[in-house]
Amino acid sequence: MVAALLVPAAAGGSAAAAEPGPGAGRQGNQSVEAQRSVVGSWISPRGGAERAYERRITFERDGDFTMQDLVAPCPPDVQCIWSGIVGFEGTYRVRKGEVLLTYATVDGPGVAELPASFEVAGPYLIQKLDGYGRAAYVKQAAKF
C-alpha cells in the first residue's frame, strides 16, 4: 500500500483549468519525452484532510486524461444504487516539469479539490493542496 505524501508547499493549488486543448501532445514547448513519461495510470490513496479516498488518473498518448475518485465504491458481489465512483475527463500537456490539466467534464458533486496541475518529481506526480499539503501519485505498472 502506498501512503499519501504530506509535506509543506509554497502555495496551494485549486481546480482551476490550465490552457491546453485538443492535440495537447503536439504543442510548442512540450517535449515528446516528457509527455511519454507521464502516459499511463497513476494512483494516490488519499490527499490531505479533504480526500480520504483513492484517486486514479490515466494519461493517454493523444493528450487526453480520465480521472476517477473512488469515493464509496460498491463492494464486489453487492448491488448498489450508486457506484460511488466520480469521473472526470479532459486534456493535458507537459511543460517545464508540470502536467497541466483542462477539465472537459466533471461528473458529480461533493468531491475533494481537483488538481489543476501536477509537478513531475522523479517517479511521482505531486499535487499541491490548499494550505501546505501535497498528495503523491504513483505510476502503476503496465498490464500486458
Order of alpha helices (4+ residues) and beta strands (2+ residues): alpha-beta-beta-beta-beta-beta-beta-beta-beta
